[in-house]
Amino acid sequence: MDVKSAFLNGFIEEEVYVRQPPGFESAKFPDRVYKLRKALYGLKQAPRAWYARLKSFLLKSGFVMGSVDKTLFLLSRSGDTLIVQIYVDDIIFGGSSHALVSSFAEQMSREFEMSLMGELQFFLGLQIKQGLEGTFVHQTKYTRDILKKFNMGDSKPMTTPMSTNTALDADEDGEAVDQKKFQGMIGSLLYLTTTRPDIQFAVCLCARYQASPRTSHRQAVKGIFQLGLWYSSGSSIFLRGFSDTDHAGCRIDRKSTSGTCQLLGTSLVSWSSRKQASVVLSTTEAEYVTAASCCCQLLWMKATLSDFGLRFGKISLLVDSTSAISVAKNPILHSRTKHIDVRFHFLRDHYEKGDIDLVHVVSANQLADIFTKPLEFDAFTCLRVELGVCHPF
């Protein structure tokens, strides 16, 4: 559902005065100003005032606000559950009872002027197909639009986003290209990674050269450009994470690239590919730092999912470095690891508490490998399938 003129529904607590708008000036008091009683578009308090109004209404209606995500509201009634997710003036909702869902829609329509959009098919640029077997989320229309925007509609498809022979660097002797257009391409691709985790690494690598893009960087970006993510229904519910690292992979500053992904059952929920903040001295240290980052995300997801009534014990974090696992499990300092920043021992602390179980996985089954470096076609295709990236059905 979409709330019409949502920001006009908010009440402001501060005293705000505005000039008399043209055409509505008072002939008797031309030099006076108006005092606002409600929020207006353009007012910096308007988004907060709208959220406060909507939150107050939902809480009075019996909803419980999420303990982690404050835009999540849940209602339990007679054994049924209704879930409401807010994004500014767009509201997604669903429940286990059709009567409960219909009642909520009617209740909202009485309180606010809104339009009901029916079954969720399009949201924030994402196309959504729902079926009995699962849900498919993709950006086919968006992909076609950006290909047309950058005059690449007739480009030859590539088997992988980036060749294993690609070795990007500053290329200071290369020919400079239009920086604004290059940044536009990067921005468009970054949004595309919402449903295309398989291009995450290639996009993030190219994004490092936005300050001074060259022809080589533009060619790499063009190689990246109707796949999407498949979420199977009825799969078992368990939480796990994968972490991997490409040690000293950056050719400029020799910093490592961290790749992580988190799955709920067999469905990919969260992923990242980013360059580490500092240079590390060994593969072990690079893997340890990445595992700590993955641990943070898993604990956040665990807390968020608890609002949905899902409880998890020890969460598996799969790492392909036995030495990094040993560092986390063994609190004894060694000369090669004693310099590691204390904040990364967050991982060891949660392992000892029993929140995280560090599990070794062979490199061939390391799903996060796709977020750290370019891969050969066979390995890339295999991991992409495991992550749930597929063609529209």
C-alpha positions as CSV (number, residue, x, y, z in Angstrom):
1,M,0.0,0.0,0.0
2,D,1.0,3.6,-0.7
3,V,0.0,6.4,1.6
4,K,-0.9,9.6,-0.3
5,S,0.7,12.8,0.8
6,A,2.2,10.9,3.8
7,F,4.2,13.7,5.2
8,L,1.1,15.9,5.6
9,N,-0.2,13.5,8.2
10,G,2.5,14.2,10.7
11,F,2.3,16.5,13.7
12,I,5.2,18.6,14.7
13,E,6.3,19.3,18.3
14,E,8.6,22.3,17.6
15,E,7.3,25.8,16.9
16,V,7.8,26.4,13.2
17,Y,6.8,29.6,11.3
18,V,6.5,30.2,7.6
19,R,6.1,33.2,5.3
20,Q,2.6,33.8,3.9
21,P,2.5,31.9,0.6
22,P,1.9,34.0,-2.6
23,G,-1.9,34.3,-3.2
24,F,-2.7,33.7,0.4
25,E,-1.3,36.9,2.0
26,S,-3.5,38.6,4.6
27,A,-4.5,42.1,3.6
28,K,-5.0,43.0,7.2
29,F,-1.7,41.5,8.5
30,P,0.7,41.5,5.5
31,D,3.9,41.4,7.7
32,R,2.9,38.5,9.8
33,V,3.8,34.8,9.5
34,Y,1.9,31.5,9.8
35,K,2.5,29.0,12.6
36,L,2.5,25.5,11.4
37,R,0.3,22.9,13.2
38,K,1.1,20.0,10.9
39,A,4.1,19.0,8.9
40,L,4.7,20.1,5.3
41,Y,6.8,18.6,2.5
42,G,10.2,20.2,2.5
43,L,10.2,20.6,6.3
44,K,13.2,18.7,7.8
45,Q,11.0,17.4,10.6
46,A,8.4,16.0,8.2
47,P,9.8,12.4,7.8
48,R,10.2,12.0,11.5
49,A,6.8,13.4,12.2
50,W,5.2,11.0,9.7
51,Y,7.0,8.0,11.2
52,A,5.9,9.1,14.7
53,R,2.3,9.4,13.6
54,L,2.3,6.0,11.9
55,K,4.2,4.3,14.8
56,S,1.7,5.7,17.3
57,F,-1.2,4.4,15.3
58,L,0.2,0.9,14.9
59,L,1.2,0.6,18.5
60,K,-2.3,1.7,19.6
61,S,-3.7,-1.0,17.3
62,G,-1.9,-3.7,19.2
63,F,1.3,-4.0,17.1
64,V,4.7,-4.7,18.6
65,M,7.7,-2.8,17.2
66,G,10.8,-4.8,16.2
67,S,13.6,-4.7,18.8
68,V,16.3,-4.2,16.1
69,D,14.4,-2.9,13.0
70,K,12.3,0.0,14.2
71,T,10.3,0.0,10.9
72,L,9.1,-3.6,11.5
73,F,5.8,-4.1,13.3
74,L,4.1,-7.4,14.2
75,L,0.6,-8.3,15.4
76,S,-0.4,-11.6,16.9
77,R,-4.0,-12.5,17.2
78,S,-5.8,-15.8,17.8
79,G,-2.7,-17.8,16.7
80,D,-2.2,-15.7,13.5
81,T,0.5,-13.3,12.7
82,L,0.6,-10.1,10.6
83,I,3.9,-8.5,9.6
84,V,4.2,-4.9,8.5
85,Q,7.3,-3.3,7.0
86,I,7.5,0.4,6.5
87,Y,9.7,2.3,3.9
88,V,8.8,6.0,4.2
89,D,5.3,6.1,2.7
90,D,5.4,2.6,1.2
91,I,4.1,-0.2,3.4
92,I,4.5,-3.9,2.7
93,F,2.4,-6.3,4.8
94,G,1.4,-9.9,4.9
95,G,0.1,-12.5,7.3
96,S,-1.0,-16.0,8.0
97,S,-4.7,-15.1,7.8
98,H,-6.5,-13.5,4.9
99,A,-9.1,-12.0,7.3
100,L,-6.3,-10.4,9.4
101,V,-4.7,-8.9,6.3
102,S,-8.0,-7.5,5.0
103,S,-8.8,-6.1,8.4
104,F,-5.5,-4.2,8.5
105,A,-6.0,-2.8,5.0
106,E,-9.4,-1.5,6.0
107,Q,-8.1,-0.1,9.3
108,M,-5.3,1.8,7.5
109,S,-7.7,3.1,4.8
110,R,-10.0,4.6,7.5
111,E,-7.0,6.4,9.2
112,F,-5.1,7.5,6.1
113,E,-5.8,8.3,2.5
114,M,-4.0,5.6,0.6
115,S,-4.0,3.3,-2.4
116,L,-3.9,-0.5,-2.2
117,M,-1.5,-2.0,-4.7
118,G,-2.5,-5.6,-4.5
119,E,0.0,-8.5,-4.4
120,L,3.6,-7.2,-4.2
121,Q,5.0,-7.2,-7.8
122,F,7.3,-4.1,-7.8
123,F,9.1,-2.4,-5.0
124,L,11.9,0.1,-5.0
125,G,13.0,-0.9,-8.4
126,L,12.8,-4.6,-7.7
127,Q,10.5,-6.9,-9.7
128,I,8.9,-9.7,-7.6
129,K,7.2,-12.9,-8.8
130,Q,5.5,-15.0,-6.2
131,G,4.5,-18.6,-6.7
132,L,3.7,-21.7,-4.7
133,E,7.2,-22.9,-5.0
134,G,8.9,-19.7,-3.9
135,T,9.6,-16.1,-4.7
136,F,11.8,-14.7,-7.5
137,V,13.3,-11.2,-7.1
138,H,14.9,-9.6,-10.2
139,Q,15.7,-6.3,-11.9
140,T,15.2,-7.2,-15.6
141,K,13.5,-3.9,-16.5
142,Y,16.1,-1.9,-14.6
143,T,18.9,-3.8,-16.4
144,R,17.4,-3.1,-19.8
145,D,16.9,0.6,-18.9
146,I,20.6,1.1,-17.9
147,L,21.8,-0.8,-20.9
148,K,19.8,1.6,-23.1
149,K,21.0,4.6,-21.0
150,F,24.6,3.7,-21.6
151,N,24.1,2.6,-25.3
152,M,25.0,-1.0,-24.6
153,G,21.7,-2.7,-25.8
154,D,23.5,-4.5,-28.6
155,S,26.6,-5.5,-26.6
156,K,27.9,-9.1,-26.8
157,P,27.1,-11.0,-23.6
158,M,30.0,-12.3,-21.4
159,T,30.2,-15.6,-19.6
160,T,31.5,-14.0,-16.3
161,P,31.4,-10.4,-15.0
162,M,35.2,-10.2,-15.1
163,S,37.9,-12.2,-16.7
164,T,40.5,-13.9,-14.5
165,N,43.1,-12.2,-16.6
166,T,41.8,-8.8,-15.6
167,A,44.3,-7.0,-13.4
168,L,43.1,-3.4,-12.7
169,D,45.4,-0.8,-11.3
170,A,45.5,3.0,-11.5
171,D,46.6,2.9,-15.2
172,E,48.0,6.4,-14.9
173,D,49.3,6.3,-18.5
174,G,45.9,5.2,-19.9
175,E,43.4,7.5,-21.7
176,A,41.1,9.3,-19.3
177,V,37.3,8.9,-19.8
178,D,34.3,10.9,-18.8
179,Q,34.3,10.7,-15.0
180,K,30.6,11.6,-14.6
181,K,29.5,8.9,-17.0
182,F,31.8,6.4,-15.4
183,Q,30.4,7.2,-11.9
184,G,26.9,6.9,-13.3
185,M,27.6,3.4,-14.6
186,I,29.1,2.4,-11.2
187,G,26.1,3.8,-9.3
188,S,23.7,2.0,-11.6
189,L,25.6,-1.3,-11.2
190,L,25.8,-1.0,-7.4
191,Y,22.0,-0.9,-7.3
192,L,21.8,-3.9,-9.6
193,T,23.8,-5.9,-7.0
194,T,20.6,-5.9,-4.9
195,T,19.6,-9.0,-6.9
196,R,22.9,-9.9,-8.5
197,P,25.4,-11.0,-5.9
198,D,27.5,-12.6,-8.6
199,I,28.6,-9.2,-9.9
200,Q,29.3,-7.7,-6.5
201,F,33.1,-8.2,-6.5
202,A,33.5,-6.9,-10.1
203,V,31.5,-3.8,-9.4
204,C,33.2,-3.0,-6.2
205,L,36.6,-3.4,-7.8
206,C,35.8,-1.0,-10.6
207,A,34.3,1.4,-8.1
208,R,37.8,2.0,-6.6
209,Y,38.8,3.9,-9.6
210,Q,36.0,6.5,-9.8
211,A,38.3,9.4,-8.9
212,S,40.4,9.1,-12.1
213,P,38.8,6.5,-14.5
214,R,40.7,5.3,-17.6
215,T,39.7,3.4,-20.7
216,S,40.7,0.1,-19.1
217,H,38.4,0.8,-16.2
218,R,35.5,1.6,-18.5
219,Q,36.0,-1.6,-20.5
220,A,35.9,-3.6,-17.2
221,V,32.6,-1.9,-16.2
222,K,31.0,-2.6,-19.6
223,G,31.8,-6.3,-19.2
224,I,29.6,-6.5,-16.1
225,F,26.3,-5.6,-17.5
226,Q,18.2,-10.9,-16.7
227,L,19.2,-12.8,-13.8
228,G,17.8,-12.6,-10.3
229,L,17.5,-14.3,-6.9
230,W,15.3,-17.3,-6.1
231,Y,13.9,-17.8,-2.7
232,S,12.5,-21.3,-2.3
233,S,9.4,-21.8,-0.2
234,G,9.3,-24.6,2.4
235,S,13.1,-24.8,2.9
236,S,14.5,-25.6,6.3
237,I,15.2,-22.6,8.6
238,F,18.8,-22.4,9.8
239,L,21.3,-19.5,9.7
240,R,24.9,-19.8,8.5
241,G,27.6,-17.6,7.1
242,F,30.6,-17.9,4.7
243,S,33.7,-15.7,4.8
244,D,36.7,-15.7,2.4
245,T,39.6,-13.3,1.6
246,D,41.8,-12.5,-1.3
247,H,45.0,-11.6,0.5
248,A,46.8,-8.4,-0.7
249,G,44.7,-8.5,-3.8
250,C,44.7,-4.7,-4.5
251,R,47.6,-3.9,-6.8
252,I,47.9,-0.3,-5.5
253,D,48.0,-0.5,-1.7
254,R,48.1,-4.3,-1.3
255,K,45.1,-4.3,1.0
256,S,43.0,-7.5,1.0
257,T,39.4,-8.0,-0.2
258,S,36.9,-9.4,2.2
259,G,33.9,-11.4,0.9
260,T,31.1,-12.6,3.1
261,C,27.6,-14.0,2.6
262,Q,24.8,-15.1,4.9
263,L,22.0,-17.6,4.2
264,L,18.8,-18.4,5.8
265,G,18.2,-22.1,4.9
266,T,19.2,-22.3,1.3
267,S,18.3,-18.7,0.5
268,L,20.9,-15.9,0.2
269,V,19.9,-13.0,2.4
270,S,23.0,-10.8,2.8
271,W,26.4,-10.4,1.2
272,S,29.3,-8.0,0.8
273,S,32.6,-7.5,-1.0
274,R,34.8,-4.8,0.3
275,K,38.5,-3.8,0.7
276,Q,39.8,-4.1,4.2
277,A,40.7,-0.9,6.0
278,S,44.4,-1.7,6.6
279,V,47.2,-3.8,5.2
280,V,47.5,-7.2,6.9
281,L,50.7,-9.3,7.1
282,S,49.4,-12.8,6.3
283,T,46.6,-14.7,4.8
284,T,45.7,-15.9,8.3
285,E,45.2,-12.4,9.5
286,A,43.2,-11.4,6.4
287,E,40.9,-14.4,6.9
288,Y,40.5,-13.7,10.6
289,V,39.5,-10.1,10.0
290,T,36.9,-11.2,7.4
291,A,35.5,-13.8,9.7
292,A,35.0,-11.2,12.4
293,S,33.1,-9.0,10.0
294,C,30.9,-12.0,9.0
295,C,30.3,-12.8,12.7
296,C,28.9,-9.2,13.2
297,Q,26.4,-9.6,10.4
298,L,25.3,-13.0,11.6
299,L,24.6,-11.8,15.1
300,W,22.6,-8.8,13.8
301,M,20.6,-11.2,11.6
302,K,20.0,-13.5,14.6
303,A,18.7,-10.6,16.7
304,T,16.5,-9.3,13.8
305,L,15.0,-12.8,13.1
306,S,14.1,-13.2,16.8
307,D,11.4,-10.5,16.2
308,F,9.8,-13.0,13.8
309,G,9.8,-15.7,16.4
310,L,12.8,-17.5,15.0
311,R,15.3,-18.7,17.6
312,F,18.8,-20.0,16.7
313,G,21.4,-21.6,18.9
314,K,25.0,-21.8,17.7
315,I,25.4,-20.4,14.2
316,S,27.8,-22.0,11.8
317,L,30.4,-19.7,10.2
318,L,32.2,-21.5,7.4
319,V,35.9,-20.6,6.7
320,D,38.4,-22.3,4.4
321,S,41.4,-21.2,6.5
322,T,42.3,-23.7,9.2
323,S,44.9,-21.3,10.6
324,A,42.3,-18.5,11.0
325,I,40.0,-20.9,12.8
326,S,42.9,-21.9,15.1
327,V,43.6,-18.3,16.0
328,A,39.9,-17.9,17.0
329,K,39.8,-21.1,19.0
330,N,43.2,-20.7,20.7
331,P,43.5,-17.7,23.0
332,I,47.3,-18.1,23.4
333,L,49.2,-15.2,21.8
334,H,51.7,-16.1,19.1
335,S,54.4,-13.8,17.6
336,R,52.7,-13.9,14.2
337,T,49.2,-12.9,15.5
338,K,49.8,-10.8,18.7
339,H,49.6,-7.6,16.7
340,I,46.1,-8.2,15.4
341,D,43.8,-5.4,16.5
342,V,41.7,-6.2,19.6
343,R,38.4,-5.4,17.9
344,F,38.8,-8.4,15.6
345,H,39.0,-10.7,18.7
346,F,35.2,-10.1,18.8
347,L,35.1,-13.3,16.8
348,R,37.0,-15.3,19.5
349,D,34.8,-13.9,22.2
350,H,31.5,-15.0,20.5
351,Y,33.0,-18.4,19.7
352,E,33.8,-18.9,23.4
353,K,30.3,-17.8,24.3
354,G,28.8,-20.4,22.0
355,D,27.1,-17.9,19.7
356,I,29.3,-18.9,16.7
357,D,30.7,-22.3,15.6
358,L,33.7,-21.9,13.3
359,V,33.6,-24.7,10.7
360,H,36.2,-25.5,8.0
361,V,35.0,-25.7,4.5
362,V,37.0,-26.8,1.5
363,S,37.8,-24.0,-1.0
364,A,35.7,-25.5,-3.7
365,N,32.6,-25.2,-1.5
366,Q,33.4,-21.7,-0.2
367,L,30.4,-19.7,-1.4
368,A,32.1,-16.4,-0.5
369,D,34.9,-17.0,-3.0
370,I,32.8,-15.3,-5.6
371,F,33.0,-12.0,-3.7
372,T,36.8,-11.9,-3.5
373,K,38.2,-12.3,-7.0
374,P,37.3,-13.1,-10.7
375,L,36.7,-16.8,-11.2
376,E,36.9,-19.2,-14.1
377,F,33.5,-19.9,-15.8
378,D,32.9,-23.4,-14.3
379,A,33.6,-22.2,-10.7
380,F,31.7,-19.0,-11.2
381,T,28.6,-20.8,-12.6
382,C,28.6,-23.4,-9.8
383,L,28.8,-20.8,-7.0
384,R,26.2,-18.6,-8.7
385,V,23.7,-21.5,-8.8
386,E,24.5,-22.3,-5.1
387,L,23.7,-18.7,-4.2
388,G,20.3,-18.9,-5.9
389,V,21.0,-16.6,-8.9
390,C,19.0,-17.8,-11.9
391,H,16.9,-16.8,-14.9
392,P,13.2,-15.7,-14.5
393,F,10.7,-18.5,-14.4
